[in-house]
Amino acid sequence: MTAHEPPDAAHDASYDAVVLAGGAARRLGGADKPGLRVGGRALLDRVLAACADADTTVVVADPRPTARPVRWAREEPPGAGPVAALDAGLRHTTADAVVVLSADLPFLEPATVRRLLTALRTSGAEGALLTDADGRDQPLVAAYLASALRRELTALASAASVGDSAAGGLTGLPLRRLTAALALTRVPDPVASFDCDTWDDLVTARARIREHGHVLDEWISAVKDELGIDLDVDTGILLDLARDAAHGVARPAAPLTTFLVGYAAAQGKGGPEAVAEASRKAAALALRWADENTQEAPSEAKPGAGPGTASGAETPQAAPGPDVAG
């Protein structure tokens, strides 16, 4: 395989991820940027959710609690910059394709990662990276051939060993020194490439996820991460069920019913199909309940009235029989 060929078809779906999370965050006053929260979730956890299907995920930073299990690495010396950090993380990967991400991407989605990997496989390039709203390359939201990264990292280290920077190795080198030597393809995405470098960026991110078109999906993703649930279900079914229970029974029935549906699904197969089936049964029950409330109840009849006699109506007198007197 040459440097310009995509990974072997047998490994198309496989990739490793390297997340760089050890920066100094100077524009945030040295704050713990990966731990800052957007939508109730740490920025690092949001990025880890986007690459959750990676074979191996390496986070280059000091270890910390995370929502998903990861492998930890650290560049030497700590704080040596993104090239050194990438080199440290790459040493723990084995897949042909490596997704490289920064830890401050609040809007990164699994679909974005898949788009990058598809672009890498189909373009014949050595790397596929996002571009932001201004068309600038974002090398820390990208998928690369691991062999190409290793080749250029070795070349940079060799050049440093014979130059004035021999003592520093890869320390302090900008990423463009690495990516400039790669054959790249670009994927425009002004939303997924948005990163939180300043407090204003953080405010913008927190405001966006509360917009009407985003808040429900954001909330569901946050709850699933918090509870350790990796399950995609049809939210429309659950919302319809909640509506039927609230309108047909009583408002408090909505959350209690959806809870019971989840509990029933967990006792069964536990997958999306189990949730859908339990939702259908509960929704049908709620509709039957509502139908009973709207049906006109039969009025109480007077004593002695026939089954078809309305309350308050006179009982019809029997017609006189034939005169038998002759």
C-alpha positions in Angstrom: 0.0 0.0 0.0 1.4 3.4 -0.9 1.1 6.5 1.3 -1.7 7.8 -0.9 -3.9 4.7 -0.8 -6.8 4.5 1.6 -6.9 1.9 4.3 -7.6 -1.7 3.2 -11.3 -2.3 2.5 -11.4 -4.9 5.3 -10.5 -2.3 7.8 -12.7 0.5 6.4 -15.0 0.6 9.5 -12.2 0.5 12.0 -10.4 3.5 13.4 -8.6 4.7 16.5 -9.1 8.2 18.0 -6.5 10.5 19.6 -7.9 13.4 21.6 -5.6 16.2 22.5 -6.8 17.6 25.9 -3.6 18.9 27.6 -3.4 22.5 26.3 -2.7 25.5 28.5 -6.0 27.3 27.6 -4.3 30.7 27.8 -7.2 32.6 26.3 -9.4 31.1 29.0 -7.1 32.3 31.7 -5.7 28.8 32.3 -9.1 27.3 33.0 -9.6 23.5 32.8 -11.0 23.7 29.3 -11.8 20.0 28.8 -13.8 20.1 32.0 -15.9 23.1 31.1 -19.5 22.2 30.6 -21.8 22.8 27.7 -25.3 21.4 28.2 -24.4 19.8 31.5 -21.6 17.7 29.9 -17.8 18.4 30.0 -16.4 19.4 26.6 -14.1 16.3 26.7 -17.1 14.0 27.3 -18.9 15.5 24.4 -16.0 14.8 22.1 -15.6 11.3 23.4 -19.2 10.6 22.7 -18.7 11.6 19.0 -15.9 9.0 18.6 -17.5 6.3 20.9 -17.2 3.6 18.2 -13.4 3.9 17.9 -11.5 0.7 18.5 -9.1 2.6 20.8 -9.5 6.1 22.2 -6.4 7.8 23.5 -6.6 11.0 25.4 -3.4 12.9 25.7 -3.6 14.7 29.0 -3.4 14.0 32.7 -6.0 11.4 33.7 -9.4 12.5 34.9 -12.8 11.0 35.3 -14.6 10.6 31.9 -18.0 9.3 30.9 -16.4 6.7 28.6 -13.3 4.5 29.2 -10.2 5.8 27.5 -6.4 5.1 27.4 -4.3 8.0 28.7 -1.0 9.3 27.4 1.2 12.3 28.0 3.7 14.1 25.8 7.2 14.6 27.1 7.7 17.1 28.5 4.1 18.0 29.4 2.9 21.0 27.5 5.3 20.4 24.6 2.6 21.3 22.1 0.2 19.6 19.7 2.8 17.8 17.5 4.5 16.2 20.5 1.0 15.4 22.0 -0.1 13.7 18.7 3.1 11.7 18.6 2.5 10.5 22.2 -1.1 9.5 21.5 -0.3 7.8 18.2 2.1 5.4 19.9 -0.9 3.7 21.5 -2.9 3.2 18.3 -2.9 0.3 15.8 -5.7 1.1 13.3 -4.9 2.2 9.8 -7.1 5.3 10.2 -6.8 7.7 13.1 -9.3 10.4 14.0 -7.5 13.3 15.6 -9.6 15.7 17.7 -9.2 18.6 20.1 -11.1 18.4 23.4 -13.1 21.6 22.9 -15.6 20.8 20.2 -19.1 21.2 21.6 -21.0 20.4 18.4 -19.0 17.4 17.1 -21.3 14.5 16.2 -20.7 10.9 15.4 -22.0 11.7 11.9 -19.1 14.2 11.4 -16.5 11.6 12.4 -18.1 9.2 9.8 -18.0 11.9 7.1 -14.3 12.4 7.7 -13.5 8.7 7.6 -15.6 8.3 4.4 -13.8 11.2 2.8 -10.4 9.7 3.8 -11.3 6.3 2.3 -12.8 7.6 -0.9 -10.5 10.5 -1.8 -7.2 8.7 -1.9 -5.8 11.4 0.4 -3.6 11.0 3.4 -5.9 13.1 5.6 -9.4 14.6 5.6 -10.0 17.6 7.8 -12.8 20.0 8.5 -12.7 23.7 7.4 -14.5 26.3 9.5 -16.9 29.1 8.6 -14.0 31.2 7.2 -12.6 28.3 5.2 -9.6 27.7 7.5 -8.2 24.2 8.0 -8.9 22.5 11.3 -6.3 19.8 11.6 -7.6 18.8 15.0 -10.9 17.8 13.6 -9.6 15.3 11.0 -9.1 11.7 10.0 -5.6 10.6 8.8 -3.8 7.6 7.6 -1.8 6.5 10.6 1.1 5.5 8.4 1.3 9.0 6.9 1.3 10.6 10.3 4.1 8.3 11.6 6.1 9.0 8.5 6.0 12.8 8.9 6.5 12.7 12.6 9.6 10.6 12.1 10.8 13.1 9.5 10.2 16.1 11.8 12.0 14.3 14.7 15.0 13.5 12.4 15.2 17.0 11.1 15.1 18.3 14.7 17.9 15.9 15.8 20.3 17.5 13.3 19.2 21.1 13.7 19.3 23.7 16.3 16.2 22.3 18.1 17.9 19.0 18.8 17.2 19.4 22.6 13.5 20.0 22.0 12.7 17.3 19.4 9.0 17.8 18.5 8.5 20.4 21.3 6.8 23.6 20.2 6.3 22.6 16.6 3.1 23.9 15.0 0.7 21.4 13.4 1.1 23.0 10.0 4.6 21.7 9.9 3.1 18.3 10.0 0.1 18.7 7.8 1.9 20.7 5.1 3.6 17.5 4.0 0.4 15.5 3.7 -2.0 15.1 0.8 -5.3 16.4 2.3 -8.9 16.6 1.3 -11.2 19.1 3.0 -14.8 18.8 4.4 -16.5 22.1 5.1 -18.5 22.2 8.3 -18.8 25.5 10.2 -20.8 24.0 13.1 -18.8 20.9 14.0 -15.5 22.8 13.6 -16.6 25.4 16.2 -14.2 25.2 19.2 -14.3 27.0 22.5 -11.1 29.0 22.8 -12.6 32.0 24.7 -15.3 32.7 27.2 -17.4 34.2 24.5 -17.1 31.0 22.5 -18.4 29.1 25.6 -21.3 31.5 26.0 -22.2 31.1 22.3 -22.1 27.3 22.6 -24.3 27.2 25.7 -26.8 29.5 24.1 -27.0 27.4 20.9 -27.8 24.1 22.5 -30.8 25.7 24.2 -32.4 26.8 21.0 -35.7 25.1 20.2 -34.2 23.1 17.3 -31.4 21.6 19.4 -32.4 21.4 23.1 -34.3 18.1 23.0 -31.6 16.2 21.3 -29.0 17.8 23.5 -30.9 16.9 26.6 -31.4 13.3 25.6 -27.7 12.9 24.7 -26.8 14.4 28.1 -29.1 12.0 30.0 -27.8 9.0 28.2 -24.3 9.9 29.0 -25.1 10.6 32.6 -26.9 7.2 33.0 -24.5 5.2 30.9 -27.1 4.3 28.4 -26.1 3.6 24.8 -29.5 3.2 23.2 -31.0 5.0 20.2 -34.8 4.9 20.3 -37.6 6.6 18.3 -38.2 9.7 20.5 -41.4 10.5 18.5 -43.0 7.3 19.8 -42.2 8.2 23.4 -43.4 11.8 22.9 -46.7 10.6 21.4 -47.1 8.2 24.3 -46.5 11.0 26.8 -49.1 13.2 25.0 -51.7 10.4 25.0 -51.2 9.6 28.7 -51.3 13.3 29.7 -54.4 14.1 27.7 -56.3 10.8 28.1 -55.5 10.1 31.7 -53.9 12.9 33.7 -50.8 15.1 33.2 -48.7 13.2 35.9 -49.4 10.0 33.9 -47.0 11.1 31.1 -43.6 10.9 33.0 -44.8 7.9 35.0 -45.9 6.0 31.9 -42.7 6.6 30.0 -40.7 5.5 33.0 -42.7 2.2 33.2 -42.2 1.7 29.5 -38.4 2.0 30.0 -38.5 -0.4 32.9 -40.5 -2.9 30.9 -38.1 -2.6 28.0 -35.2 -3.2 30.3 -36.8 -6.4 31.7 -37.3 -7.6 28.1 -34.8 -7.5 25.3 -33.8 -4.0 26.3 -33.2 -2.7 22.7 -35.0 -0.1 20.6 -37.6 -2.7 19.5 -38.5 -3.5 23.1 -39.0 0.2 23.8 -41.2 0.6 20.7 -43.3 -2.4 21.6 -43.9 -1.3 25.2 -44.7 2.2 24.0 -47.3 0.9 21.5 -49.0 -1.2 24.2 -49.0 1.7 26.7 -50.3 4.1 24.1 -53.1 1.8 23.1 -54.1 1.5 26.8 -54.1 5.3 27.1 -56.3 5.6 24.1 -58.8 3.0 25.5 -58.8 4.9 28.8 -59.5 8.2 27.0 -62.3 6.5 24.9 -64.1 5.4 28.1 -64.0 9.0 29.4 -65.6 10.4 26.2 -68.3 7.8 25.7 -71.8 8.9 26.7 -72.8 6.9 29.8 -76.3 5.5 29.8 -78.6 7.6 32.0 -80.3 6.1 35.0 -83.7 4.8 34.1 -86.8 5.1 36.2 -87.8 2.0 38.1 -89.5 -0.4 35.8 -88.3 1.3 32.7 -87.2 -0.9 29.9 -83.6 -1.0 28.8 -84.2 1.4 25.9 -86.2 3.9 28.0 -84.6 7.3 28.6 -84.6 8.8 32.1 -87.6 11.0 32.8 -89.6 9.8 29.9 -93.1 8.4 30.4 -93.5 4.7 30.1 -95.7 4.2 27.1 -99.1 2.6 27.8 -99.9 -0.7 26.2 -102.3 -0.5 23.3 -105.8 -1.8 24.2 -106.4 -5.3 23.1 -109.3 -6.4 20.9 -112.8 -6.1 22.4 -113.8 -9.6 23.4 -117.1 -8.7 24.7 -118.6 -9.2 21.4 
